[in-house]
Amino acid sequence: MPIRTSGSTAIAAATLAASPYIHRAGKLDVRLATTQEEIAAAQSLRYDIFYDEMGATPTLEDRTHKRDIDLYDSICDHLLVIDHGDNGTPKVVGTYRLLREIVARQHRGFYSSGEYDLSPLLSKNFQARIGEGRQLLELGRSCVHPAYRNLSTINLLWRGIASYLTTHNIGFMFGCASLHGVLPTAHDATLSYLYQNHLAGPDLRVRALPEHYVPMNRLAPDQYDVREVVRQLPPLVKGYLRVGCVIGDGAFVDSQFNTTDVFILLPVEGIAARYSDRYKMSANDPE
């Protein structure tokens, strides 16, 4: 059984000893979960961050097990950052949930389809655009323990994702990026900036489902300070913008997770061009 430790989850060292890692930097490495114990550790970290820290509302099952659990966990790959520490007790300190298109089509579809109309990305025209045999990858449930929110951990997560993209011939990645809180008016400037400066073109423009659609173009450009908005963007959103992401039309208020979500779409070529060399560096190198 996993051992709960404050804000992170320990895993039996013997379990991880048999699991291959993708990249390693000092005491940290990144790998895909290979056992239910490792997935449970990721779910426990997600519970700590989403529910205890960010104020999400747990289901009865979540609260009973102290884990963030849903039906998609069983069909997704789980990327983990592991801290091996000094005491021989590895712990999960960062995670991303990855869902490939080929898997989604064989099961219940993509998680984001409950919030957004994904038809522009599932059309024959889009498949022709990304190329024969290439597929989509949905990113979700991203979180990092507060003590590890630094360049080393983020580097490892993105190195793991970069390797995954190559292995599975991914053409585009997508998912939702979250702004904390469920009042869109608190994010008027941020939503307006994203809509006015990073909106996807018509052929790629995923739109929030009508029953959930929250307008994003809320303020005129002269009604907010662009530099201040950019400065206050969540780090994950900044990271997505740096690799060339575009934004869907319409925000989604996620009452359970206490967030206002925006749809992001990332071309893999942009990531490769910016990060293929960068992620060969040591995690201790300057950004």
Secondary structure, DSSP 8 states (H G I E B T S, - for coil): --EEETTEEE--HHHHHTS--SEEETTEEEEE--SHHHHHHHHHHHIIIIIIIT-----HHHHHHTS---GGGGTSEEEEEEE-TTTS--EEEEEEEEEEHHHHHHTT--GGGGTEE-HHHHSHHHHHHH-TT-EEEEEEEEEE-GGG-SHHHHHHHHHHHHHHHHHTTEEEEEEEEEEESS-GGGGHHHHHHHHHHHB--GGG--EE-TTT-B----S-GGGS-HHHHHHHS-HHHHHHHHTT-EE-BSBEEETTTTEEEEEEEEEHHHHHHHHTTGGGS-TTS--
